[in-house]
């Protein structure tokens, strides 16, 4: 009888020990799984891409007109400020969908003549315009004067209408552009360079040749035929007449 009781006691002890071991293993596995989940979540947070979606009504112009040439000047340093401009985080042109569709028609009209579009700027966030304002207040920063405003004092650029404290570009339906030869990508001679802030860039200037004037007229004609209006001081600057946001100024970055 004592032997049987001893056998049962040993058996019960072994069962208790077995359950204890199993419980310990489950706890370790659970903690391990939890650690793995935590690491995986942390890794996903580190590798997630920033939100690059556009506000409703806006598109990337190169997705609508992939065969145009893009030279987004305010993303780089070749502009009248001489530095990358605030709000331009990528060399892309963003514009409202109606303006993009109108420009697509412009491109199609030009292609019939062996020509095409080159885009310098489209939507411009208000933070970029604020950058221009701060730059203009620094009278000592005239690094790019010889190329971009040789005949106008920097302090007069706003007063004379070459730069605005509120730009139509920020409404999303204004574009700066020129015409190129499709085969060579060479720009037509417009008599002055893009963003040359000078009377020679006016539509009514008498300082250019007949050929240069005809090239400007061609650009103006094809743009106006497709629903844009010109800005008289800049031959490259056009705004969609029926712009969808005539009173709204946007500040999301170009990215």
FENSUL-V362084 format. One record per pair of residues at least 24 apart in sequence whose C-alpha atoms are under 10 Angstrom apart, sorted by sequence separation. I is the first residue (numbers start at 1). J is the second residue. If there is no record, write none. Layout:
I_J + I_J
This chain:
188_212 + 189_213 + 190_214 + 191_215 + 133_158 + 189_214 + 190_215 + 191_216 + 93_119 + 95_121 + 96_122 + 132_158 + 189_215 + 190_216 + 92_119 + 93_120 + 94_121 + 95_122 + 96_123 + 136_163 + 188_215 + 189_216 + 190_217 + 203_230 + 205_232 + 92_120 + 93_121 + 94_122 + 95_123 + 188_216 + 203_231 + 204_232 + 205_233 + 91_120 + 92_121 + 93_122 + 94_123 + 95_124 + 190_219 + 202_231 + 203_232 + 204_233 + 62_92 + 63_93 + 91_121 + 92_122 + 93_123 + 94_124 + 133_163 + 202_232 + 203_233 + 61_92 + 62_93 + 63_94 + 92_123 + 93_124 + 132_163 + 133_164 + 188_219 + 201_232 + 202_233 + 203_234 + 204_235 + 60_92 + 61_93 + 62_94 + 132_164 + 133_165 + 201_233 + 202_234 + 203_235 + 60_93 + 61_94 + 64_97 + 132_165 + 133_166 + 162_195 + 200_233 + 201_234 + 202_235 + 203_236 + 59_93 + 60_94 + 61_95 + 129_163 + 130_164 + 131_165 + 162_196 + 163_197 + 199_233 + 200_234 + 201_235 + 202_236 + 59_94 + 60_95 + 61_96 + 65_100 + 129_164 + 130_165 + 162_197 + 198_233 + 199_234 + 200_235 + 201_236 + 58_94 + 59_95 + 60_96 + 61_97 + 64_100 + 65_101 + 68_104 + 88_124 + 129_165 + 130_166 + 161_197 + 162_198 + 179_215 + 197_233 + 198_234 + 58_95 + 59_96 + 60_97 + 63_100 + 64_101 + 67_104 + 87_124 + 88_125 + 129_166 + 160_197 + 162_199 + 178_215 + 179_216 + 197_234 + 57_95 + 58_96 + 59_97 + 61_99 + 62_100 + 65_103 + 66_104 + 86_124 + 87_125 + 129_167 + 160_198 + 178_216 + 196_234 + 57_96 + 58_97 + 59_98 + 61_100 + 64_103 + 65_104 + 68_107 + 85_124 + 86_125 + 87_126 + 88_127 + 126_165 + 128_167 + 179_218 + 195_234 + 54_94 + 56_96 + 57_97 + 58_98 + 59_99 + 60_100 + 61_101 + 64_104 + 65_105 + 67_107 + 85_125 + 86_126 + 87_127 + 88_128 + 126_166 + 129_169 + 157_197 + 179_219 + 194_234 + 195_235 + 54_95 + 55_96 + 56_97 + 57_98 + 58_99 + 59_100 + 86_127 + 87_128 + 126_167 + 129_170 + 157_198 + 178_219 + 194_235 + 195_236 + 58_100 + 61_103 + 65_107 + 85_127 + 86_128 + 87_129 + 125_167 + 126_168 + 128_170 + 177_219 + 178_220 + 192_234 + 193_235 + 194_236 + 195_237 + 61_104 + 65_108 + 85_128 + 86_129 + 124_167 + 126_169 + 127_170 + 192_235 + 193_236 + 194_237 + 84_128 + 85_129 + 86_130 + 87_131 + 123_167 + 124_168 + 125_169 + 126_170 + 191_235 + 85_130 + 86_131 + 123_168 + 124_169 + 125_170 + 126_171 + 148_193 + 151_196 + 152_197 + 190_235 + 72_118 + 73_119 + 74_120 + 75_121 + 85_131 + 86_132 + 122_168 + 123_169 + 124_170 + 125_171 + 147_193 + 148_194 + 149_195 + 150_196 + 151_197 + 152_198 + 190_236 + 68_115 + 69_116 + 70_117 + 71_118 + 72_119 + 73_120 + 74_121 + 84_131 + 85_132 + 122_169 + 123_170 + 124_171 + 125_172 + 148_195 + 149_196 + 150_197 + 151_198 + 152_199 + 68_116 + 69_117 + 70_118 + 71_119 + 72_120 + 73_121 + 121_169 + 122_170 + 123_171 + 124_172 + 147_195 + 148_196 + 149_197 + 150_198 + 151_199 + 67_116 + 68_117 + 69_118 + 70_119 + 71_120 + 72_121 + 122_171 + 123_172 + 124_173 + 147_196 + 148_197 + 149_198 + 67_117 + 68_118 + 69_119 + 70_120 + 71_121 + 72_122 + 74_124 + 81_131 + 122_172 + 123_173 + 124_174 + 146_196 + 147_197 + 148_198 + 149_199 + 67_118 + 68_119 + 69_120 + 70_121 + 81_132 + 122_173 + 123_174 + 124_175 + 145_196 + 65_117 + 80_132 + 122_174 + 123_175 + 145_197 + 121_174 + 122_175 + 123_176 + 175_228 + 74_128 + 81_135 + 121_175 + 122_176 + 174_228 + 80_135 + 81_136 + 120_175 + 121_176 + 122_177 + 173_228 + 174_229 + 119_175 + 120_176 + 121_177 + 174_230 + 62_119 + 119_176 + 120_177 + 178_235 + 179_236 + 61_119 + 118_176 + 119_177 + 120_178 + 176_234 + 177_235 + 178_236 + 82_141 + 118_177 + 119_178 + 176_235 + 177_236 + 178_237 + 81_141 + 82_142 + 117_177 + 118_178 + 119_179 + 176_236 + 177_237 + 61_122 + 81_142 + 82_143 + 83_144 + 117_178 + 118_179 + 175_236 + 176_237 + 177_238 + 60_122 + 80_142 + 81_143 + 82_144 + 116_178 + 117_179 + 118_180 + 175_237 + 176_238 + 60_123 + 80_143 + 81_144 + 82_145 + 116_179 + 117_180 + 118_181 + 174_237 + 175_238 + 176_239 + 80_144 + 81_145 + 115_179 + 116_180 + 117_181 + 174_238 + 175_239 + 58_123 + 79_144 + 80_145 + 115_180 + 116_181 + 117_182 + 173_238 + 174_239 + 175_240 + 78_144 + 80_146 + 82_148 + 114_180 + 115_181 + 116_182 + 173_239 + 174_240 + 80_147 + 81_148 + 114_181 + 115_182 + 116_183 + 118_185 + 172_239 + 173_240 + 174_241 + 79_147 + 80_148 + 113_181 + 114_182 + 115_183 + 117_185 + 118_186 + 169_237 + 171_239 + 172_240 + 173_241 + 78_147 + 79_148 + 80_149 + 110_179 + 113_182 + 114_183 + 115_184 + 116_185 + 118_187 + 169_238 + 173_242 + 174_243 + 78_148 + 110_180 + 111_181 + 115_185 + 116_186 + 117_187 + 168_238 + 169_239 + 173_243 + 110_181 + 111_182 + 115_186 + 116_187 + 162_233 + 168_239 + 172_243 + 173_244 + 103_175 + 107_179 + 110_182 + 115_187 + 161_233 + 162_234 + 171_243 + 172_244 + 173_245 + 99_172 + 100_173 + 115_188 + 160_233 + 161_234 + 171_244 + 172_245 + 173_246 + 95_169 + 99_173 + 120_194 + 171_245 + 172_246 + 95_170 + 96_171 + 97_172 + 98_173 + 99_174 + 100_175 + 120_195 + 170_245 + 171_246 + 95_171 + 96_172 + 97_173 + 99_175 + 171_247 + 172_248 + 95_172 + 96_173 + 168_245 + 171_248 + 172_249 + 94_172 + 95_173 + 96_174 + 168_246 + 170_248 + 171_249 + 172_250 + 94_173 + 95_174 + 168_247 + 170_249 + 171_250 + 95_175 + 168_248 + 169_249 + 170_250 + 171_251 + 94_175 + 168_249 + 169_250 + 170_251 + 93_175 + 167_249 + 170_252 + 166_249 + 117_219 + 72_176 + 71_177 + 70_177 + 69_177 + 110_218 + 69_178 + 110_219 + 69_179 + 68_179 + 69_180 + 68_180 + 110_222 + 59_172 + 69_182 + 106_219 + 109_222 + 58_172 + 68_182 + 109_223 + 57_172 + 58_173 + 67_182 + 79_194 + 80_195 + 106_221 + 107_222 + 121_236 + 122_237 + 69_185 + 79_195 + 80_196 + 106_222 + 107_223 + 109_225 + 120_236 + 121_237 + 122_238 + 68_185 + 79_196 + 80_197 + 105_222 + 106_223 + 109_226 + 119_236 + 120_237 + 122_239 + 105_223 + 106_224 + 103_222 + 106_225 + 103_223 + 105_225 + 106_226 + 73_194 + 102_223 + 105_226 + 106_227 + 73_195 + 104_226 + 129_251 + 102_225 + 103_226 + 126_249 + 127_250 + 128_251 + 102_226 + 103_227 + 125_249 + 126_250 + 127_251 + 101_226 + 102_227 + 103_228 + 124_249 + 125_250 + 126_251 + 127_252 + 128_253 + 102_228 + 123_249 + 124_250 + 125_251 + 126_252 + 127_253 + 99_226 + 123_250 + 124_251 + 125_252 + 126_253 + 99_227 + 123_251 + 124_252 + 125_253 + 99_228 + 123_252 + 124_253 + 125_254 + 123_253 + 124_254 + 123_254 + 103_240 + 102_240 + 99_239 + 100_240 + 99_240 + 98_240 + 99_241 + 99_242 + 96_240 + 98_242 + 99_243 + 98_243 + 99_244 + 97_243 + 98_244 + 96_243 + 97_244 + 96_244 + 96_245 + 94_253 + 94_254 + 93_254 + 94_255 + 92_254 + 93_255 + 90_253 + 91_254 + 92_255 + 87_251 + 88_252 + 89_253 + 90_254 + 91_255 + 87_252 + 88_253 + 89_254 + 90_255 + 87_253 + 88_254 + 89_255 + 86_253 + 87_254 + 88_255 + 86_254 + 87_255 + 75_254 + 57_244 + 57_245 + 60_254 + 55_250 + 60_255 + 55_252 + 54_252 + 54_253 + 54_254 + 52_253 + 54_255 + 52_254 + 53_255 + 52_255 + 51_255 + 50_255
